[in-house]
Amino acid sequence: MEINNTITPSNVVLSDLKQQTYLLSDLLKENKVNLLLFYHTDCLGCTGRAIPFGYELAQKNTDINLVVIHADFKNRKRSIEEILDIFTAKEAPFPIFLDENAELYTTLHCEGTPHWIILNSEGEILHSIFGSQEGAQMKIHYSVDEQLGK
């Protein structure tokens, strides 16, 4: 089976926690490393490692465009309150987008949560990395540095 390494971001619609909709193409930035983080509130690796790691990575490097996406699986949907409950202040320090029925997650062949996808602004998948532990974090660092020419 051949896997398509490109999506059409102008066809992908995500909503934020306020129910406003966005095209993925509007969320991707030219001249930045577009780092998608797929996570789920019930995933301890996501909430304990991936989200803090992604946030810190994006804070330290303004060349990273972090797009955080809650994969809303059909049998594991969560309310807005449950999604925000993982944050001490009960509000997210960055926008969170909802992937209804995990459609984009499935389209991008994610292996579980957390899953990281590095895309260029045209929707070409440059790297796909599953996990949140040290090995995955190192791969993410290397992949980001490669895109930044470091």
Backbone as a printed PyTorch tensor [residue, N CA C, xyz], in Angstrom:
tensor([[[  0.8340,  -1.1770,   0.0000],
         [  0.0000,   0.0000,   0.0000],
         [  0.8830,   1.2450,   0.0000]],

        [[  0.6630,   2.1230,  -0.9260],
         [  1.4280,   3.3570,  -1.0150],
         [  0.7690,   4.4270,  -0.1500]],

        [[  1.5660,   5.1050,   0.6570],
         [  1.0500,   6.1650,   1.5120],
         [  1.3130,   7.5030,   0.8450]],

        [[  0.2730,   8.2970,   0.7390],
         [  0.3890,   9.6340,   0.1710],
         [  1.0820,  10.5240,   1.1920]],

        [[  2.1770,  11.1460,   0.8110],
         [  2.9190,  12.0090,   1.7250],
         [  2.5340,  13.4680,   1.6180]],

        [[  1.3910,  13.7450,   1.0250],
         [  0.9190,  15.1200,   0.9240],
         [ -0.5660,  15.1470,   1.2080]],

        [[ -0.9990,  16.1310,   1.9650],
         [ -2.4220,  16.3790,   2.1500],
         [ -2.7290,  17.7120,   1.4930]],

        [[ -3.9860,  17.9910,   1.3110],
         [ -4.3840,  19.2840,   0.7660],
         [ -4.9320,  20.1110,   1.9250]],

        [[ -4.0900,  20.9600,   2.5340],
         [ -4.5070,  21.6940,   3.7270],
         [ -5.7430,  22.5700,   3.5200]],

        [[ -5.9890,  22.9940,   2.2780],
         [ -7.1490,  23.8510,   2.0380],
         [ -8.4610,  23.0610,   2.0880]],

        [[ -8.3790,  21.7330,   2.1660],
         [ -9.5780,  20.8920,   2.2790],
         [ -9.8260,  20.4100,   3.7020]],

        [[ -8.9010,  20.6470,   4.6060],
         [ -9.0110,  20.1540,   5.9740],
         [ -9.5630,  21.2650,   6.8590]],

        [[-10.6880,  20.9750,   7.5190],
         [-11.3260,  21.9510,   8.3950],
         [-11.2190,  21.4600,   9.8350]],

        [[-10.7330,  22.3400,  10.7050],
         [-10.6500,  22.0690,  12.1360],
         [-11.4170,  23.1650,  12.8670]],

        [[-11.9330,  22.8400,  14.0340],
         [-12.5750,  23.8810,  14.8400],
         [-11.7580,  24.0840,  16.1020]],

        [[-11.8680,  25.2840,  16.6640],
         [-11.1810,  25.5380,  17.9250],
         [-12.1590,  25.2750,  19.0720]],

        [[-11.7360,  25.5450,  20.2800],
         [-12.5730,  25.2590,  21.4430],
         [-13.7700,  26.1940,  21.5540]],

        [[-13.7820,  27.2520,  20.7530],
         [-14.9230,  28.1850,  20.7350],
         [-15.8430,  27.9000,  19.5490]],

        [[-15.6150,  26.7660,  18.9090],
         [-16.4190,  26.3040,  17.7700],
         [-16.2190,  27.1210,  16.4980]],

        [[-15.1740,  27.9330,  16.4270],
         [-14.8470,  28.6360,  15.1930],
         [-14.0710,  27.6710,  14.3100]],

        [[-14.3180,  27.7130,  13.0020],
         [-13.6540,  26.7820,  12.0990],
         [-12.5110,  27.4640,  11.3500]],

        [[-11.5200,  26.6370,  11.0200],
         [-10.3160,  27.1000,  10.3340],
         [ -9.9170,  26.0620,   9.3060]],

        [[ -9.3930,  26.5300,   8.1990],
         [ -8.7500,  25.6280,   7.2550],
         [ -7.3340,  25.3680,   7.7590]],

        [[ -6.8830,  24.1400,   7.6350],
         [ -5.5140,  23.8340,   8.0410],
         [ -4.5320,  24.7200,   7.2900]],

        [[ -4.8360,  25.0340,   6.0410],
         [ -3.9370,  25.8820,   5.2420],
         [ -3.7500,  27.2510,   5.8870]],

        [[ -4.7590,  27.7370,   6.6030],
         [ -4.6290,  29.0310,   7.2790],
         [ -3.8050,  28.9290,   8.5560]],

        [[ -3.6760,  27.7370,   9.0860],
         [ -2.9000,  27.5380,  10.3140],
         [ -1.4240,  27.2790,  10.0300]],

        [[ -1.1190,  26.8080,   8.8280],
         [  0.2710,  26.5490,   8.4550],
         [  0.9510,  27.8490,   8.0640]],

        [[  2.1850,  27.9980,   8.4430],
         [  2.9280,  29.2360,   8.1840],
         [  4.1100,  28.9740,   7.2630]],

        [[  4.2670,  29.8550,   6.2800],
         [  5.4510,  29.7810,   5.4220],
         [  6.6550,  30.2430,   6.2260]],

        [[  7.7990,  29.7460,   5.8790],
         [  9.0670,  30.1180,   6.5180],
         [  9.1270,  29.7410,   7.9940]],

        [[  8.2950,  28.7830,   8.4070],
         [  8.3460,  28.2490,   9.7680],
         [  8.2590,  26.7390,   9.6850]],

        [[  8.7020,  26.0860,  10.7350],
         [  8.5220,  24.6460,  10.8370],
         [  7.1250,  24.4240,  11.4050]],

        [[  6.2500,  23.8350,  10.6030],
         [  4.8790,  23.5630,  11.0310],
         [  4.8480,  22.2180,  11.7430]],

        [[  4.6880,  22.2720,  13.0440],
         [  4.7280,  21.0840,  13.8870],
         [  3.3250,  20.8210,  14.4220]],

        [[  2.6890,  19.7650,  13.9030],
         [  1.3720,  19.3760,  14.3830],
         [  1.5550,  18.3870,  15.5210]],

        [[  0.8530,  18.6140,  16.6110],
         [  0.8530,  17.6870,  17.7430],
         [ -0.5580,  17.1520,  17.9000]],

        [[ -0.7360,  15.8630,  17.6140],
         [ -2.0100,  15.2000,  17.8670],
         [ -1.9490,  14.5980,  19.2600]],

        [[ -2.9430,  14.8950,  20.0680],
         [ -2.9680,  14.3580,  21.4250],
         [ -4.4080,  14.0520,  21.8170]],

        [[ -4.5720,  13.4120,  22.9640],
         [ -5.8850,  13.1790,  23.5430],
         [ -5.7700,  13.3960,  25.0420]],

        [[ -6.7780,  14.0110,  25.6090],
         [ -6.7860,  14.3530,  27.0280],
         [ -6.5690,  13.1400,  27.9340]],

        [[ -7.0420,  11.9680,  27.5270],
         [ -6.9010,  10.7690,  28.3520],
         [ -5.4930,  10.1690,  28.3000]],

        [[ -4.6510,  10.6530,  27.4160],
         [ -3.3070,  10.1050,  27.2220],
         [ -2.3330,  10.7810,  28.1930]],

        [[ -1.8220,  10.0170,  29.1430],
         [ -0.9110,  10.5920,  30.1370],
         [  0.4170,  11.0290,  29.5350]],

        [[  0.8980,  10.3040,  28.5220],
         [  2.1160,  10.7190,  27.8270],
         [  1.9140,  12.0540,  27.1240]],

        [[  0.7050,  12.2800,  26.6500],
         [  0.3640,  13.5440,  25.9740],
         [  0.3550,  14.7040,  26.9610]],

        [[ -0.4070,  14.5170,  28.0320],
         [ -0.6000,  15.6200,  28.9780],
         [  0.6050,  15.8330,  29.8800]],

        [[  1.3340,  14.7590,  30.1790],
         [  2.4730,  14.8780,  31.0840],
         [  3.7870,  15.2160,  30.4220]],

        [[  3.9460,  14.8200,  29.1450],
         [  5.2240,  15.0570,  28.4590],
         [  5.0740,  15.8320,  27.1560]],

        [[  4.1900,  15.3800,  26.2720],
         [  4.1360,  15.9570,  24.9240],
         [  3.7060,  17.4210,  24.9290]],

        [[  2.6430,  17.7330,  25.6200],
         [  2.1720,  19.1230,  25.6220],
         [  3.2160,  20.0530,  26.2480]],

        [[  3.7550,  19.7250,  27.4270],
         [  4.8100,  20.6060,  27.9710],
         [  6.0280,  20.7080,  27.0490]],

        [[  6.4330,  19.5960,  26.4440],
         [  7.5830,  19.6010,  25.5370],
         [  7.3000,  20.4840,  24.3160]],

        [[  6.1540,  20.3050,  23.6870],
         [  5.7920,  21.1110,  22.5130],
         [  5.7250,  22.5880,  22.8330]],

        [[  5.1220,  22.9040,  23.9670],
         [  5.0020,  24.3070,  24.3870],
         [  6.3800,  24.9210,  24.6090]],

        [[  7.2320,  24.2060,  25.3300],
         [  8.5840,  24.7070,  25.6050],
         [  9.3900,  24.8650,  24.3130]],

        [[  9.2720,  23.8860,  23.4230],
         [  9.9760,  23.9300,  22.1430],
         [  9.5690,  25.1750,  21.3430]],

        [[  8.2760,  25.4310,  21.2750],
         [  7.7710,  26.5810,  20.5140],
         [  8.1260,  27.9010,  21.1920]],

        [[  8.1680,  27.9160,  22.5280],
         [  8.5320,  29.1360,  23.2450],
         [  9.9990,  29.4940,  23.0300]],

        [[ 10.8480,  28.4790,  22.9560],
         [ 12.2880,  28.6990,  22.7870],
         [ 12.6750,  29.0190,  21.3530]],

        [[ 11.8170,  28.6660,  20.3860],
         [ 12.1780,  28.8560,  18.9940],
         [ 10.9950,  29.4400,  18.2160]],

        [[ 11.0840,  30.7040,  17.8890],
         [  9.9860,  31.3770,  17.1870],
         [  9.8430,  30.9330,  15.7370]],

        [[ 10.7680,  30.0940,  15.2520],
         [ 10.6520,  29.5480,  13.9050],
         [  9.7690,  28.3010,  13.8560]],

        [[  9.2000,  27.9270,  15.0110],
         [  8.3070,  26.7730,  15.0760],
         [  6.8730,  27.2680,  15.1870]],

        [[  6.0250,  26.7390,  14.3330],
         [  4.5890,  27.0020,  14.3830],
         [  3.9370,  25.7350,  14.9270]],

        [[  3.6260,  25.7450,  16.2340],
         [  3.0230,  24.5970,  16.8900],
         [  1.5090,  24.6500,  16.7220]],

        [[  0.9480,  23.5910,  16.1400],
         [ -0.5010,  23.4700,  15.9720],
         [ -0.9300,  22.2490,  16.7890]],

        [[ -1.6370,  22.5030,  17.8810],
         [ -2.0340,  21.4530,  18.8150],
         [ -3.4480,  20.9980,  18.4640]],

        [[ -3.5950,  19.6890,  18.2370],
         [ -4.8620,  19.1410,  17.7600],
         [ -5.3130,  18.0110,  18.6790]],

        [[ -6.4780,  18.1890,  19.2800],
         [ -7.0730,  17.1360,  20.1040],
         [ -7.7930,  16.1650,  19.1810]],

        [[ -7.3090,  14.9330,  19.1170],
         [ -7.9430,  13.9060,  18.2870],
         [ -9.1700,  13.4010,  19.0370]],

        [[-10.3300,  13.7280,  18.5170],
         [-11.5870,  13.3400,  19.1470],
         [-12.0480,  12.0220,  18.5450]],

        [[-11.6070,  10.9320,  19.1540],
         [-11.9590,   9.6070,  18.6610],
         [-13.4450,   9.3390,  18.9040]],

        [[-14.0650,   8.5770,  18.0170],
         [-15.5110,   8.3240,  18.1000],
         [-15.9310,   7.8150,  19.4680]],

        [[-15.1730,   6.9240,  20.0500],
         [-15.5520,   6.3400,  21.3360],
         [-14.8810,   7.0150,  22.5340]],

        [[-14.1390,   8.1170,  22.2850],
         [-13.4350,   8.8180,  23.3720],
         [-13.5400,  10.3280,  23.2080]],

        [[-14.7150,  10.8190,  22.8750],
         [-14.8980,  12.2670,  22.7470],
         [-14.8520,  12.8960,  24.1340]],

        [[-14.3330,  14.0980,  24.1920],
         [-14.2410,  14.8180,  25.4560],
         [-14.8540,  16.1960,  25.2840]],

        [[-15.4050,  16.7080,  26.3680],
         [-16.0000,  18.0440,  26.3520],
         [-14.8840,  19.0900,  26.4080]],

        [[-15.2400,  20.3180,  26.1080],
         [-14.2770,  21.4280,  26.1860],
         [-13.7300,  21.5320,  27.6090]],

        [[-14.5980,  21.3860,  28.5930],
         [-14.1740,  21.4630,  29.9910],
         [-13.1690,  20.3590,  30.3150]],

        [[-13.4110,  19.1490,  29.8250],
         [-12.4780,  18.0490,  30.0670],
         [-11.1400,  18.2970,  29.3800]],

        [[-11.1780,  18.8790,  28.2000],
         [ -9.9400,  19.1880,  27.4790],
         [ -9.1310,  20.2320,  28.2420]],

        [[ -9.8060,  21.2420,  28.7670],
         [ -9.1080,  22.3170,  29.4890],
         [ -8.7120,  21.9230,  30.9100]],

        [[ -9.3230,  20.8760,  31.4200],
         [ -9.0810,  20.4600,  32.7960],
         [ -7.6390,  20.0280,  33.0450]],

        [[ -6.9020,  19.6770,  31.9990],
         [ -5.5070,  19.2500,  32.1960],
         [ -4.5880,  20.4220,  32.5210]],

        [[ -5.0530,  21.6470,  32.2610],
         [ -4.2400,  22.8350,  32.5180],
         [ -4.5770,  23.3980,  33.8930]],

        [[ -3.5780,  23.7480,  34.6650],
         [ -3.7740,  24.2560,  36.0150],
         [ -4.7330,  25.4430,  36.0400]],

        [[ -4.5760,  26.3560,  35.0890],
         [ -5.4170,  27.5560,  35.0340],
         [ -6.7620,  27.2950,  34.3470]],

        [[ -6.9940,  26.0710,  33.9180],
         [ -8.2270,  25.6790,  33.2070],
         [ -8.4210,  26.4400,  31.9040]],

        [[ -7.3030,  26.9040,  31.3470],
         [ -7.2920,  27.4900,  30.0090],
         [ -5.9680,  27.1290,  29.3600]],

        [[ -6.0080,  26.9810,  28.0540],
         [ -4.8160,  26.5530,  27.3250],
         [ -3.8980,  27.7380,  27.0370]],

        [[ -2.5800,  27.5270,  27.1060],
         [ -1.6270,  28.5920,  26.8010],
         [ -1.4160,  28.7740,  25.2950]],

        [[ -2.1440,  28.0350,  24.4910],
         [ -2.0500,  28.0880,  23.0260],
         [ -3.3960,  27.6100,  22.4830]],

        [[ -3.6970,  27.9220,  21.2270],
         [ -4.9490,  27.4320,  20.6460],
         [ -4.9410,  25.9070,  20.5300]],

        [[ -6.0720,  25.3190,  20.7990],
         [ -6.2590,  23.8860,  20.6130],
         [ -7.3530,  23.7120,  19.5690]],

        [[ -7.0750,  22.8470,  18.6090],
         [ -8.0350,  22.5760,  17.5460],
         [ -8.5650,  21.1590,  17.7100]],

        [[ -9.8010,  20.9570,  17.2820],
         [-10.4580,  19.6620,  17.4160],
         [-10.4940,  18.9390,  16.0800]],

        [[-10.0990,  17.7070,  16.1130],
         [-10.1360,  16.8370,  14.9290],
         [-11.3130,  15.8860,  15.1270]],

        [[-12.4930,  16.2860,  14.6290],
         [-13.7090,  15.4980,  14.7910],
         [-13.5190,  14.0940,  14.2400]],

        [[-13.8560,  13.1070,  15.0670],
         [-13.7510,  11.6960,  14.6930],
         [-12.3540,  11.3090,  14.2190]],

        [[-11.3670,  12.0840,  14.6130],
         [ -9.9560,  11.8090,  14.3020],
         [ -9.7200,  11.6120,  12.8080]],

        [[-10.4110,  12.3940,  11.9900],
         [-10.2960,  12.2410,  10.5380],
         [ -8.9120,  12.6250,  10.0160]],

        [[ -8.3820,  13.7810,  10.4320],
         [ -7.0490,  14.1780,   9.9790],
         [ -6.0030,  13.2280,  10.5520]],

        [[ -6.1590,  12.8600,  11.8080],
         [ -5.2910,  11.8930,  12.4790],
         [ -5.1880,  10.6130,  11.6440]],

        [[ -6.3200,  10.1090,  11.1980],
         [ -6.3590,   8.8870,  10.3960],
         [ -5.7470,   9.1200,   9.0180]],

        [[ -6.0720,  10.2420,   8.3980],
         [ -5.5450,  10.5720,   7.0780],
         [ -4.0190,  10.6200,   7.0830]],

        [[ -3.4460,  11.1150,   8.1740],
         [ -1.9930,  11.2530,   8.2720],
         [ -1.3130,   9.9990,   8.8160]],

        [[ -2.0760,   8.9170,   8.9700],
         [ -1.5420,   7.6190,   9.4000],
         [ -0.8440,   7.7030,  10.7530]],

        [[ -1.4390,   8.4520,  11.6810],
         [ -0.8640,   8.5330,  13.0250],
         [ -0.9530,   7.1660,  13.6950]],

        [[  0.0280,   6.8820,  14.5380],
         [  0.1430,   5.5620,  15.1660],
         [ -0.4670,   5.5070,  16.5490]],

        [[ -0.7820,   6.6040,  17.1300],
         [ -1.3010,   6.6950,  18.4950],
         [ -1.1160,   8.1270,  18.9430]],

        [[ -1.3580,   8.3620,  20.2190],
         [ -1.1260,   9.7040,  20.7400],
         [ -0.0720,   9.6170,  21.8280]],

        [[  0.7920,  10.6200,  21.8870],
         [  0.9110,  11.7720,  20.9960],
         [  1.5940,  11.3780,  19.6810]],

        [[  1.2330,  12.1070,  18.6620],
         [  1.8600,  11.9080,  17.3620],
         [  2.1880,  13.2820,  16.7840]],

        [[  3.3840,  13.4360,  16.2780],
         [  3.9120,  14.6880,  15.7510],
         [  4.0690,  14.5810,  14.2400]],

        [[  3.6000,  15.5800,  13.5280],
         [  3.7600,  15.6410,  12.0780],
         [  4.4230,  16.9730,  11.7450]],

        [[  5.4970,  16.9280,  10.9970],
         [  6.1150,  18.1570,  10.5050],
         [  5.7160,  18.2870,   9.0380]],

        [[  5.0550,  19.4010,   8.7320],
         [  4.5740,  19.6820,   7.3740],
         [  5.2100,  20.9500,   6.8580]],

        [[  5.3560,  21.0240,   5.5400],
         [  5.6760,  22.3320,   4.9770],
         [  4.3530,  23.0520,   4.7250]],

        [[  4.4100,  24.2890,   4.2740],
         [  3.1960,  25.0890,   4.1210],
         [  2.2920,  24.5880,   3.0050]],

        [[  2.8000,  23.7040,   2.1400],
         [  1.9900,  23.1450,   1.0540],
         [  1.3180,  21.8380,   1.4520]],

        [[  1.5730,  21.3500,   2.6700],
         [  0.9520,  20.1210,   3.1360],
         [  1.7870,  18.8760,   2.9280]],

        [[  3.0400,  19.0320,   2.5110],
         [  3.9110,  17.8720,   2.3450],
         [  4.4040,  17.4120,   3.7160]],

        [[  4.2380,  16.1290,   3.9880],
         [  4.6840,  15.5610,   5.2550],
         [  6.1910,  15.3430,   5.1800]],

        [[  6.9040,  16.0190,   6.0620],
         [  8.3540,  15.9150,   6.0780],
         [  8.8310,  14.8880,   7.0890]],

        [[  8.1330,  14.7940,   8.2360],
         [  8.4690,  13.8150,   9.2670],
         [  7.1970,  13.4410,  10.0190]],

        [[  7.1400,  12.2080,  10.4800],
         [  6.0280,  11.6950,  11.2650],
         [  6.6250,  10.9270,  12.4330]],

        [[  6.3360,  11.3640,  13.6530],
         [  6.9970,  10.7990,  14.8350],
         [  5.9530,  10.4970,  15.9000]],

        [[  5.9570,   9.2760,  16.4030],
         [  5.0330,   8.8600,  17.4590],
         [  5.7620,   8.8500,  18.7940]],

        [[  5.1190,   9.3560,  19.8280],
         [  5.6400,   9.2310,  21.1820],
         [  5.9710,  10.5390,  21.8540]],

        [[  6.3330,  10.4060,  23.1420],
         [  6.6540,  11.5950,  23.9310],
         [  7.8960,  11.4100,  24.7990]],

        [[  8.4470,  10.2120,  24.8140],
         [  9.5930,   9.9760,  25.6700],
         [ 10.8670,  10.5200,  25.0210]],

        [[ 11.9820,  10.3550,  25.6940],
         [ 13.2400,  10.9750,  25.2620],
         [ 13.6100,  10.6700,  23.8160]],

        [[ 13.4340,   9.4250,  23.3770],
         [ 13.7900,   9.0700,  22.0010],
         [ 12.9650,   9.8540,  20.9900]],

        [[ 11.6740,   9.9660,  21.2340],
         [ 10.8010,  10.7290,  20.3380],
         [ 11.1620,  12.2130,  20.3920]],

        [[ 11.4140,  12.7270,  21.5840],
         [ 11.7730,  14.1370,  21.7120],
         [ 13.0640,  14.4500,  20.9650]],

        [[ 14.0280,  13.5180,  21.0170],
         [ 15.2830,  13.7200,  20.2940],
         [ 15.0240,  13.7370,  18.7830]],

        [[ 14.1790,  12.8220,  18.2860],
         [ 13.8350,  12.8040,  16.8590],
         [ 13.1660,  14.1120,  16.4450]],

        [[ 12.3070,  14.6350,  17.3020],
         [ 11.6290,  15.9010,  16.9970],
         [ 12.6460,  17.0300,  16.9280]],

        [[ 13.5500,  17.0830,  17.9000],
         [ 14.6110,  18.1060,  17.8700],
         [ 15.4160,  18.0110,  16.5760]],

        [[ 15.8590,  16.8130,  16.2130],
         [ 16.6490,  16.6300,  14.9900],
         [ 15.8540,  17.0260,  13.7510]],

        [[ 14.5870,  16.6390,  13.7070],
         [ 13.7430,  16.9480,  12.5500],
         [ 13.5170,  18.4450,  12.4080]],

        [[ 13.2680,  19.1110,  13.5280],
         [ 13.0870,  20.5680,  13.5100],
         [ 14.3860,  21.2430,  13.0740]],

        [[ 15.5060,  20.8200,  13.6610],
         [ 16.7880,  21.4130,  13.2940],
         [ 17.0910,  21.2050,  11.8150]],

        [[ 16.7530,  20.0340,  11.2850],
         [ 16.9700,  19.7680,   9.8700],
         [ 16.1700,  20.7540,   9.0120]],

        [[ 14.9320,  21.0180,   9.3830],
         [ 14.1040,  21.9530,   8.6210],
         [ 14.5990,  23.3870,   8.7410]],

        [[ 15.2220,  23.6890,   9.8720],
         [ 15.7480,  25.0370,  10.0900],
         [ 17.1580,  25.2040,   9.5340]],

        [[ 17.7150,  24.1110,   9.0060],
         [ 19.0640,  24.1770,   8.4290],
         [ 20.1540,  24.2600,   9.4720]],

        [[ 19.9170,  23.7330,  10.6430],
         [ 20.9280,  23.7630,  11.7140],
         [ 21.8050,  22.5460,  11.6600]]])
